């Protein structure tokens, strides 16, 4: 495959013919008489296609045209990885989806990397899936990964790298169904009990404790609670409103509003005395406060390494927040639970106390059907009714 560049190919004159020419992915495109309006129009059209598809797709298309039936899976994946790195970006930083795609296609690369794209069919996709089953991945994860593989081929069709009939054949592979496959099953995410929460609080930092309590009250997503900043909180009314700068459904044009009542306000008030753009809950602050507390006691902190591998950041990530809770669970001697279960706990409480529609609004769901997934059914009423009915 030709070298990939992000700089638009230049319009230039072909000396032998006097025509305008542009070279894209190693292929020369003649545009007509150099300097003519027709040649400039043709150049603009080609550059528009180049920009829309991305340099990697254009290079891959040229390679596919040149090699014909020999265009291989590894070349398709290389082009799609380049596209994913450019496309799945938020605030100038890559999102987790680009990594998810590479994880999903790792077995495809290993098993069929040198296979021509035109020869990859449903049986080959099922072979990749079977390897995932043997690797003890869960059924849901396997289905997600198969769909991501199909997404690669769909993008290939869109950019004239893959014949439409190849994608059509892959779409015939049905998803794995519960109870009808050897793939490992995982249970639904359940709410976490009050006891399991309270028992770990002495073993986590004040910052993590505050985030846990906020999630219990508001049903925020882990990424929303870790991203709180003073500038994102409207304190002009009795009930404050937190508007996350980034959230899960923003690409659908949906505004996310999180309401903070008196108890939530009391939790975050000590953390508001900082620059407006600073994050409320900072691992750097947690480490500093821990060291200060140890210095005041008889247990001085360990001597720091001159160049530690990890330097505490200015905000918690979803992963570091989970790790902090995990350590707390291990120290408390209980089964590990994750922060997303706090959202399920809040959903269950809100549904039981105020109804499904209220829970939907607070959690920020577009449909109550989604809230049903998060909120555990209250079976107490059913038991009471049948106790009376007999």
C-alpha positions as CSV (number, residue, x, y, z in Angstrom):
1,X,0.0,0.0,0.0
2,X,1.3,3.5,-0.8
3,X,2.5,5.8,1.9
4,X,-0.4,7.6,3.6
5,X,-0.2,11.4,3.9
6,X,-2.6,13.9,5.3
7,X,-1.4,16.7,3.0
8,X,-3.6,17.2,-0.1
9,X,-1.8,16.1,-3.3
10,X,-0.8,19.0,-5.4
11,X,-2.1,20.2,-8.8
12,X,0.8,20.2,-11.3
13,X,1.7,20.2,-15.0
14,X,2.7,17.1,-16.8
15,X,5.6,18.3,-19.0
16,X,5.3,15.7,-21.8
17,X,1.6,16.3,-22.5
18,X,0.9,19.8,-21.1
19,X,-2.0,18.4,-19.1
20,X,-2.7,18.9,-15.5
21,X,-2.1,15.9,-13.3
22,X,-2.5,14.9,-9.6
23,X,-1.1,11.8,-8.0
24,X,-3.2,10.2,-5.4
25,X,-2.0,7.0,-3.6
26,X,0.5,6.3,-6.3
27,X,-1.9,6.7,-9.2
28,X,-1.8,9.6,-11.7
29,X,-5.1,11.3,-12.5
30,X,-5.0,13.4,-15.7
31,X,-7.3,16.4,-15.4
32,X,-7.3,18.1,-18.8
33,X,-5.3,21.0,-20.2
34,X,-3.1,22.6,-17.5
35,X,-4.6,25.9,-16.3
36,X,-8.0,25.3,-17.7
37,X,-11.2,25.7,-15.7
38,X,-12.1,22.1,-16.5
39,X,-8.8,20.8,-15.0
40,X,-9.4,22.9,-11.8
41,X,-12.9,21.5,-11.5
42,X,-11.7,17.9,-11.9
43,X,-8.9,18.6,-9.3
44,X,-11.4,20.0,-6.8
45,X,-13.7,17.0,-7.2
46,X,-10.8,14.5,-6.6
47,X,-9.6,16.3,-3.6
48,X,-13.1,16.5,-2.2
49,X,-13.3,12.7,-2.5
50,X,-9.8,12.3,-1.0
51,X,-10.8,14.5,2.0
52,X,-14.2,12.8,2.5
53,X,-12.8,9.3,2.4
54,X,-9.5,10.0,4.2
55,X,-6.0,9.4,3.0
56,X,-6.0,5.8,4.2
57,X,-9.2,4.9,2.3
58,X,-7.9,6.5,-0.9
59,X,-4.6,4.6,-0.5
60,X,-6.4,1.4,0.1
61,X,-8.8,1.9,-2.8
62,X,-5.8,2.4,-5.1
63,X,-4.2,-0.7,-3.7
64,X,-7.4,-2.7,-4.1
65,X,-7.7,-1.5,-7.7
66,X,-4.1,-2.4,-8.5
67,X,-4.1,-5.8,-6.8
68,X,-7.7,-6.7,-7.7
69,X,-8.7,-10.0,-6.1
70,X,-5.5,-10.0,-4.1
71,X,-6.5,-7.1,-1.8
72,X,-6.1,-8.7,1.6
73,X,-7.8,-8.5,5.0
74,X,-4.7,-7.0,6.6
75,X,-4.7,-4.1,4.1
76,X,-8.4,-3.5,4.8
77,X,-7.8,-3.4,8.5
78,X,-4.8,-1.1,8.2
79,X,-7.0,1.4,6.3
80,X,-9.9,1.1,8.7
81,X,-7.6,1.6,11.8
82,X,-6.4,4.8,10.2
83,X,-10.0,5.9,9.7
84,X,-11.0,4.9,13.3
85,X,-8.2,6.9,14.8
86,X,-9.4,10.0,12.9
87,X,-13.1,9.4,13.4
88,X,-13.5,8.3,17.0
89,X,-12.1,11.4,18.6
90,X,-13.6,13.7,21.2
91,X,-12.0,17.0,22.4
92,X,-8.9,16.1,20.4
93,X,-8.5,12.8,22.3
94,X,-9.2,9.3,21.0
95,X,-12.3,7.6,22.5
96,X,-12.3,4.0,23.7
97,X,-14.0,2.9,20.5
98,X,-10.8,2.8,18.4
99,X,-9.3,0.4,20.9
100,X,-12.5,-1.7,21.0
101,X,-12.3,-2.1,17.2
102,X,-8.7,-3.3,17.4
103,X,-9.6,-5.7,20.1
104,X,-12.5,-7.0,18.1
105,X,-10.4,-7.6,15.0
106,X,-7.3,-9.1,16.6
107,X,-8.4,-12.7,15.9
108,X,-9.5,-11.7,12.4
109,X,-6.0,-10.3,11.7
110,X,-4.4,-13.4,13.2
111,X,-6.5,-16.0,11.4
112,X,-7.2,-14.3,8.1
113,X,-4.8,-11.4,7.7
114,X,-3.4,-12.7,4.4
115,X,-6.7,-13.8,3.0
116,X,-8.1,-11.9,0.0
117,X,-11.1,-9.8,1.1
118,X,-13.2,-11.3,-1.7
119,X,-12.7,-14.8,-0.2
120,X,-13.8,-13.9,3.4
121,X,-17.3,-15.3,3.9
122,X,-19.8,-16.4,6.5
123,X,-17.9,-19.6,7.4
124,X,-14.7,-17.6,8.0
125,X,-16.5,-15.2,10.2
126,X,-18.0,-18.0,12.2
127,X,-14.5,-19.5,12.6
128,X,-13.4,-16.2,14.1
129,X,-16.4,-16.3,16.4
130,X,-15.6,-19.9,17.5
131,X,-12.1,-18.9,18.5
132,X,-13.7,-16.1,20.7
133,X,-15.9,-18.7,22.3
134,X,-12.8,-20.9,23.0
135,X,-11.1,-17.9,24.5
136,X,-14.0,-17.8,27.1
137,X,-15.3,-14.4,26.0
138,X,-18.9,-13.8,27.0
139,X,-21.7,-14.2,24.5
140,X,-22.5,-10.5,24.6
141,X,-18.9,-9.5,24.0
142,X,-18.6,-11.9,21.1
143,X,-21.7,-10.5,19.5
144,X,-20.4,-7.0,19.9
145,X,-17.1,-8.0,18.3
146,X,-18.7,-9.7,15.3
147,X,-20.8,-6.6,14.7
148,X,-17.6,-4.5,14.7
149,X,-16.0,-6.8,12.2
150,X,-19.0,-6.3,10.0
151,X,-18.7,-2.6,10.4
152,X,-15.2,-2.8,8.9
153,X,-16.6,-4.5,5.8
154,X,-19.4,-2.0,5.6
155,X,-16.9,0.8,5.6
156,X,-15.0,-1.0,3.0
157,X,-18.1,-1.2,0.8
158,X,-18.7,2.5,1.3
159,X,-15.1,3.3,0.1
160,X,-15.1,0.8,-2.8
161,X,-12.7,-1.6,-1.1
162,X,-15.1,-4.4,-0.6
163,X,-17.7,-5.9,-3.0
164,X,-21.2,-5.4,-1.7
165,X,-22.0,-9.1,-2.0
166,X,-19.2,-9.8,0.6
167,X,-20.9,-7.7,3.2
168,X,-24.3,-9.1,2.3
169,X,-23.0,-12.6,2.9
170,X,-21.5,-11.7,6.3
171,X,-24.8,-10.1,7.4
172,X,-26.4,-13.6,7.2
173,X,-24.4,-14.7,10.3
174,X,-26.9,-14.6,13.1
175,X,-26.1,-13.4,16.6
176,X,-25.4,-15.9,19.3
177,X,-28.6,-16.6,21.3
178,X,-28.8,-17.2,25.1
179,X,-29.0,-20.9,25.9
180,X,-28.2,-21.9,22.3
181,X,-24.5,-21.6,22.3
182,X,-21.4,-22.7,24.2
183,X,-20.4,-19.1,24.8
184,X,-20.1,-18.0,28.4
185,X,-23.1,-16.2,29.8
186,X,-22.9,-13.3,32.2
187,X,-25.7,-12.1,34.4
188,X,-27.4,-8.7,34.2
189,X,-25.8,-5.9,36.2
190,X,-27.5,-5.7,39.6
191,X,-27.8,-2.9,42.1
192,X,-25.2,-2.9,44.8
193,X,-26.5,-3.2,48.4
194,X,-26.2,-0.4,50.9
195,X,-24.1,-2.6,53.1
196,X,-21.6,-3.3,50.3
197,X,-21.2,0.4,49.7
198,X,-20.9,1.5,53.3
199,X,-18.4,-1.1,54.3
200,X,-15.8,0.1,51.8
201,X,-16.0,3.8,52.5
202,X,-13.3,3.8,55.2
203,X,-10.9,2.2,52.7
204,X,-11.3,4.8,49.9
205,X,-10.2,8.5,49.7
206,X,-12.6,11.3,50.5
207,X,-12.8,12.1,46.7
208,X,-13.8,8.5,45.8
209,X,-16.3,8.5,48.7
210,X,-17.9,11.7,47.5
211,X,-18.3,10.3,44.0
212,X,-19.8,7.1,45.3
213,X,-22.3,9.1,47.4
214,X,-23.2,11.4,44.5
215,X,-23.9,8.4,42.2
216,X,-26.1,6.9,44.9
217,X,-28.2,10.1,45.0
218,X,-28.3,11.1,41.4
219,X,-27.8,8.0,39.3
220,X,-25.0,9.7,37.3
221,X,-22.8,7.6,35.0
222,X,-19.2,7.0,36.2
223,X,-17.9,9.3,33.4
224,X,-20.2,12.1,34.4
225,X,-19.3,12.1,38.1
226,X,-15.6,12.0,37.4
227,X,-15.9,14.9,34.9
228,X,-17.6,17.5,37.3
229,X,-16.2,21.0,37.3
230,X,-17.4,24.2,39.0
231,X,-18.1,25.8,35.6
232,X,-20.5,23.0,34.6
233,X,-22.8,23.5,37.7
234,X,-25.5,26.1,37.6
235,X,-26.1,27.3,41.3
236,X,-28.6,30.0,40.6
237,X,-31.6,28.0,41.8
238,X,-32.4,26.1,45.0
239,X,-31.8,22.9,43.1
240,X,-28.5,23.1,41.2
241,X,-28.1,21.8,37.7
242,X,-25.0,20.0,36.4
243,X,-24.5,20.0,32.7
244,X,-21.7,17.6,31.7
245,X,-19.5,19.1,29.0
246,X,-19.5,15.7,27.4
247,X,-21.9,12.8,27.8
248,X,-22.9,9.5,26.2
249,X,-25.8,10.8,24.1
250,X,-24.6,14.2,23.0
251,X,-24.0,13.0,19.4
252,X,-27.8,12.5,19.2
253,X,-28.3,16.2,20.1
254,X,-29.7,15.5,23.5
255,X,-28.9,17.8,26.5
256,X,-28.0,16.0,29.7
257,X,-29.2,17.8,32.9
258,X,-28.4,16.3,36.3
259,X,-30.2,17.9,39.2
260,X,-28.4,18.3,42.6
261,X,-30.5,18.5,45.7
262,X,-29.4,19.6,49.2
263,X,-27.6,16.4,50.1
264,X,-25.7,16.3,46.8
265,X,-24.9,20.0,47.2
266,X,-23.5,19.4,50.7
267,X,-21.2,16.7,49.3
268,X,-19.7,18.8,46.5
269,X,-19.5,22.2,48.3
270,X,-16.1,21.5,49.8
271,X,-14.7,20.8,46.4
272,X,-16.0,24.0,44.7
273,X,-13.2,26.2,46.0
274,X,-11.0,25.7,42.9
275,X,-10.6,27.2,39.5
276,X,-13.8,27.0,37.4
277,X,-12.3,24.7,34.8
278,X,-10.6,22.4,37.4
279,X,-12.1,19.0,38.1
280,X,-13.8,18.6,41.5
281,X,-12.3,15.2,42.2
282,X,-8.6,14.9,41.6
283,X,-6.3,11.9,42.2
284,X,-3.5,14.4,42.7
285,X,-5.4,16.0,45.6
286,X,-6.1,12.6,47.0
287,X,-2.4,11.6,47.1
288,X,-1.4,14.9,48.6
289,X,-4.0,14.7,51.3
290,X,-3.1,11.2,52.1
291,X,0.6,12.1,52.5
292,X,-0.3,15.1,54.7
293,X,-2.4,12.8,56.9
294,X,0.4,10.3,57.3
295,X,2.9,13.1,58.2
296,X,0.6,14.3,61.0
297,X,0.5,10.7,62.4
298,X,3.2,8.3,63.4
299,X,3.2,6.6,60.1
300,X,5.3,8.6,57.7
301,X,4.7,8.1,54.0
302,X,7.0,5.9,52.0
303,X,9.9,7.6,50.2
304,X,8.8,8.6,46.7
305,X,10.6,7.3,43.7
306,X,12.5,10.0,41.8
307,X,10.7,9.0,38.6
308,X,7.5,7.2,39.3
309,X,5.9,5.2,36.5
310,X,2.5,6.8,37.2
311,X,2.0,10.4,38.2
312,X,-1.5,11.2,39.7
313,X,-3.6,13.1,37.2
314,X,-6.0,16.0,37.6
315,X,-9.1,13.9,37.2
316,X,-10.3,10.4,37.7
317,X,-11.0,8.3,34.6
318,X,-13.6,5.6,34.6
319,X,-10.9,3.0,34.9
320,X,-9.1,4.7,37.8
321,X,-12.4,5.3,39.6
322,X,-13.2,1.6,39.3
323,X,-9.7,0.6,40.5
324,X,-10.2,2.7,43.6
325,X,-13.5,1.0,44.4
326,X,-11.9,-2.4,43.6
327,X,-9.1,-1.8,46.1
328,X,-11.7,-0.7,48.7
329,X,-13.7,-3.9,48.2
330,X,-10.6,-6.0,48.5
331,X,-9.5,-4.3,51.7
332,X,-13.0,-4.7,53.2
333,X,-13.0,-8.4,52.2
334,X,-16.1,-8.3,50.1
335,X,-16.9,-9.2,46.4
336,X,-15.7,-6.5,44.0
337,X,-18.4,-4.3,42.5
338,X,-18.2,-1.5,40.0
339,X,-19.4,2.1,39.9
340,X,-22.1,1.4,37.2
341,X,-24.0,-0.7,39.8
342,X,-24.5,2.5,41.8
343,X,-26.5,3.9,38.8
344,X,-28.6,0.7,38.8
345,X,-29.2,1.2,42.6
346,X,-30.3,4.8,42.1
347,X,-32.6,3.7,39.2
348,X,-34.2,1.0,41.3
349,X,-34.8,3.4,44.2
350,X,-36.2,6.1,42.0
351,X,-38.6,3.7,40.2
352,X,-39.9,2.3,43.5
353,X,-40.4,5.7,45.1
354,X,-41.5,7.9,42.2
355,X,-42.3,5.7,39.3
356,X,-40.7,4.7,36.0
357,X,-41.2,8.0,34.2
358,X,-39.5,10.0,37.0
359,X,-36.6,7.6,37.0
360,X,-36.3,7.9,33.2
361,X,-36.0,11.7,33.4
362,X,-33.5,11.7,36.3
363,X,-31.3,9.1,34.6
364,X,-31.4,10.9,31.2
365,X,-33.0,8.1,29.2
366,X,-34.9,8.8,26.0
367,X,-37.2,5.8,26.6
368,X,-38.5,4.2,29.7
369,X,-37.6,0.8,28.1
370,X,-34.0,1.7,28.7
371,X,-34.8,2.6,32.3
372,X,-36.4,-0.8,32.7
373,X,-32.9,-2.3,32.1
374,X,-31.4,-0.3,34.9
375,X,-34.2,-0.4,37.5
376,X,-34.9,-3.7,39.3
377,X,-38.5,-4.7,39.4
378,X,-40.2,-4.1,42.7
379,X,-41.7,-7.5,43.4
380,X,-42.8,-6.7,46.9
381,X,-46.2,-5.4,45.7
382,X,-46.8,-8.5,43.7
383,X,-46.0,-10.7,46.7
384,X,-48.4,-8.6,48.9
385,X,-51.2,-8.9,46.4
386,X,-50.9,-12.6,46.0
387,X,-50.6,-13.1,49.8
388,X,-54.0,-11.4,50.0
389,X,-55.6,-13.1,47.0
390,X,-54.3,-16.5,48.0
